Amino acid sequence: MDIDEKWIPTLACVINDSIKYNDSLRNSQTVKDVEDIEEWMMSIYQFKGYLSEKLMSNPELNEKCKKYLEEC
């Protein structure tokens, strides 16, 4: 699957927001099964790593987007 380059900054921001949200949810008193949240967060971090690897293959795009991936 190819991702249009113009969507990569948006994806990076969505990933970072998801990490922040799920981390706060994991630490809240409302969650009954913290392991489910942690498992989901691992998937999010894996996707972030995948996106980072793909960006490294395009140095110009990586330079434009690295600030979005470094937020979390």
N, C-alpha and C positions, 0 to 999 in steps of 0.2 A: 504494500500500500504506500502510495506517495502522498505526502502532506504538502499542500501548497505553502510555499515559504511565508506568505503574508499571514498565515495562521499561527506560526510558531510562537511569536511573542504572546499571543492570546492563550495558547495552550500552556505556555510556561507560567503565566499568571494564574490560570485556572488550577494548575498543579499546586502552586504555592498556596493559593487560597484554600484548596482542599486539604492540604497538610495542616495549615493553621486551624481550620475548622474542626477537623477530625481529632487533632491533638487536644483542643479544648474540650471536645465532646468526651474523649477518652478520660480526661481528668475530672469530668463533672460527676455529680451524684446521680444523674438520671440513667446512666448506662448500667445495664445489668451484666452484660458479657463483654468485658474489656478486651478479651482476646479476639473477638470478632473485629473490633475497631483496629486493633494492632495488626491483624492480618490484612485488613483493607489498606491500612497505611503502608504496609510493606509493598503491596501492589502499586500504590501510588509512587513510592520511592523508586521502584523498579522501572516504572514508566518514565520517570524523570531522568533516570540513568540512561535509558534507551534514547530518549530525546537528546540528551547531552552527547551521547556517542554519535548520533546521526549528524548533529551540528558540527562536531569536530571534523567530519569529512568535508565540510564546506567552510573554510577559514573565514571568508568574508561574512557569511551569514552567522557564524559562531560569534564573531566580534560584535555584530549588531544585537544579538540576542543573549549574550552571556550575562548581562546585568539582570535579566528576568529570571534566569535559572539560579543565580546566586542568592536570591532573596531568602530562601529557606535553607 
